[in-house]
Amino acid sequence: GNECLKAKELNPAYIHYTKSIAFISKDVDPETSNDLKSKAYCNRALVGMKLENYGQAMDDCSAALSIDPFYTKAWMRRGAVRFKRGMYKEAIGDYQEAIKLSDNEKDANHLESLIQKSRQKLLEVEGEKAKEILKEID
């Protein structure tokens, strides 16, 4: 999957990640299996985003997070998918969770800018109602 993704061969990459998810063996220790599966789901989500299959990408990020709720990249990626789908409140929540988990100042700064961008879009779309929504999540 990774090689196809690097070569921008998106459909084959999607297929490879799907096979990886299906065939990751339960015979390996659970920690390794979970790590591999969460990464495969997150990578397939990236392909889904590039293919503009946002519903599947969001589901894949959620699957990765159900396996590893501390997977910062999955929180960031799901936030990006939710932003693309116009789910600005939910995107903000995902970005906030990623900030909590991030140990990288550069990522944290980038996430703060994504939160501000999401807040702005929420205000544009929801108007006055956005102020109440933002009170809920602040």
N, C-alpha and C positions, 0 to 999 in steps of 0.2 A: 503494500500500500504506500509506504513512504516514498519508494522510488517512483512510482506512478505519479504521486502528488508533486514531487519535485519536477517531474517532466510535464506537469500540467495535464496529465492524462486522467481527467477527473472520474469518468465513468469506471475505468478499470480500477482506479484507486478505491472507489466506493465499494466495488465488488470484493477487492482484497481485504479491506477492513471488515466487511460483513463476514467473510469467511474466517478471518482471524477471531472475531467475536464468537462465532459458532464452534470453532475448533480449539480454542484455548482449553487445554486439558485440565480436568479436575484432579489429574494424577499429580500435578506439581503442587507444591505447598500452597495453601489458600492465599497467603499474602502475595506471592508472586503472581498467581492466577488473577487476583483482584487488581493488582497493579497493571498487568498487561491488558485486562479487559477494560479498565477505566480509560487507559490511554487509547485503546483501539476505538472506543466509543467517542472520545473527544476528537480524535483525528478524523473519524468518519463524519462527525459534526462539522468540522472545518470544510470537508469536501461538500457536504450538504449545503453549507452556506455559499460556497463558490458556485454551486449548481442552482442557487436560489430556491432550494428546497428547505425553507425555514422551519416548517413544522417538524420534519424529520430531524433537522439539526438540533432543534430545541429538545426533542425527545431524547436524542443521543446524549446531549449534555446532561440532561436530568438522569439518564441511566448511569453515566459516569459518576455523577454526584451521589447517586444511591449506593454505589459501590465504595466511593471514597469522598466523603463530605469535606475533606480537607484539600481537595484538588483545586488549587487556585486557578489554573488555566481553564478548567471546566466552568468555574463561576464567571470568569471573564468572558469566555466564549458564549455562554448562555445569555449573559447580559447583552452582548453584541447582537445575538439573534433576536432577543426580545426587543431591542431598540429598532432593528430592521422591521419588525412586525408591528411597530407602533405601541408596544407594551412598555411605555416609558417608566411607569411606577415600578414595575417588576424588574426592569433593567437596572434601575437605581439600586434596588435591593440586592441584586446579584453583584453589582460593582462594589457595594458597601461590604458585602461578605468577602469578596476577593481582597479588599483592602485589609480587612481584619487578619486574613491569612497570609498576606504578602510580607515577605521579609526583604523586599527589594524596593528601595526608595524611588527609583525611576518608575517601576510599575505602579507604585502607590500614587505618584504624581500624575501619571497617565490616567489612572482610574479616576482620580479626582476631576480631571478635565472631562472624562466621559460622563461622570455624574452631573457636572454642570451642564453639559450638552443635553443630557436627558431631561434635566429639570427645565431647561429652556424650551425644549420640544413639548414637554408636558404643559407648560404655560401657554404655548402657542395653540395647542390643540384643545385644551380644556378650559382655557380662560380662567375666570374667577374660581371655578370648581377645583382647579389645580392647587390653589392655595390651601384648601382643606385637605386634599390628597397629600400634599407635601408635609402638612402638619402631622399627619399620621405616621410618616416614615422618618421624620427628623428626630 
